[in-house]
Amino acid sequence: MVNLREATPADYHQIQVLDARYHLGTLTEIEWQHLYARSPFAERCGFAWPLGWVLETPENIIVGHIGNVLVEYSLNGQCLVGASANRWVVDADFRKHSTELAKRFFAQPQVDLFLNTTATWPSGRAFGRLGALRPPVEAYDRAKFWILDHPAFVSSLLAKKNVPLAQAMGYPAGALLSLASLIRSFGKCKPNRSALVWELSAFDERFDNFWRILRAQPNRLLCVRDRAALAWRFENPLRNGNACVLAGNDDSGQLASYAVFLRQDSPDINLRRMRLVDFQSVGDGATFLRRAIEHSLARCHDDRVHVLEVIGFGVARKRQIENLAPYRRQLPSWMFWYKAADRLPELAQSLENPKLWDPCTYDGDGCF
């Protein structure tokens, strides 16, 4: 017998114990509050936003949790209230109650668009059973990447497969891979710092102007990227040295493109990884994208990062990235699922159009 109720700040410690038990990583109390309660949209949405829900035994022990991250979307000038499921976990002895948490997540009357952008194979399958869909884009279960440290990359790959002596075997195998990369990387991005790319330490008013231009484009579903939304996601990683924001200007000196790279390591296999988590531009942006990736590769080399990786994006961006990246890999699962609210059949129908979508790690909770 378990009780399903709304999560409160007092649940923080028990939730962290549950997350750690199932290797989801832990958040500090400040990080936890920042994620669930300090979205800039929460301050102006006009309703109380649930932090999430928990399953609790009669002994007041939390055995399940689903987080509820508030995100805001824009489509043809319309504001959409988005909810992103986060850290959905249930203790093994109570898994039969897992769906109760998801059903409560989908029952939020104020939400227009429900998301799970960091889905595992089981959670994606469960969301699908409850009516969630994959966006009409290709290959959100594949990543494109560049290797900066071949021995370290091979060692992490062998460690993931539980191969004995993975670190020792990484050096000779990595040397062979490095030679192969010389051929495979011909014409692809290589480390190179560009004088036409600027590293930013914060988001200023230029990003509000840039967002007004972006959101004015018709038939594009975009997670809000104004100054406040970008700061909510990236100010702490920027301060800690775990994010890199690169910007490019047009001929008049106005912000025309930006890219955000974020450290998302896999410490369990000793892999140091940087990811391109957001890229936006006015127009094609292909020249800036190449410069930004090459600039980030140079920084990764200096910081001894092993791999630079990209997941997602729509058709046009994906084609640009595939022309620049020498490697690709299969991910364990399709990570991105969505569901329009039942009261919005017109929205559900419009989201069937592939041209609306440009999904990336920025969406939902992928940057946290």
Salt bridges, closest charged atoms under 4 A:
ASP11 OD1 - ARG5 NH2 2.85
ASP19 OD2 - ARG87 NH1 3.14
GLU56 OE2 - ARG5 NH2 3.03
GLU72 OE1 - ARG44 NH2 2.54
ASP91 OD1 - ARG21 NH1 3.16
GLU100 OE2 - HIS97 ND1 2.75
ASP112 OD1 - ARG343 NH2 2.91
GLU199 OE2 - ARG193 NH1 3.58
GLU199 OE2 - HIS295 NE2 3.06
GLU199 OE1 - ARG299 NH1 2.84
ASP204 OD2 - ARG206 NE 3.18
GLU205 OE1 - ARG227 NH1 3.94
ASP265 OD2 - ARG263 NH2 2.74
ASP278 OD1 - ARG225 NH2 2.94
GLU294 OE2 - ARG290 NE 3.37
ASP302 OD2 - ARG193 NH2 2.71
ASP302 OD1 - HIS301 ND1 3.72
ASP303 OD2 - ARG299 NE 3.59
GLU309 OE1 - ARG273 NE 3.91
GLU309 OE1 - ARG275 NE 2.72
GLU309 OE2 - ARG329 NE 2.65
ASP342 OD1 - LYS339 NZ 2.75
ASP358 OD2 - ARG220 NH2 3.69
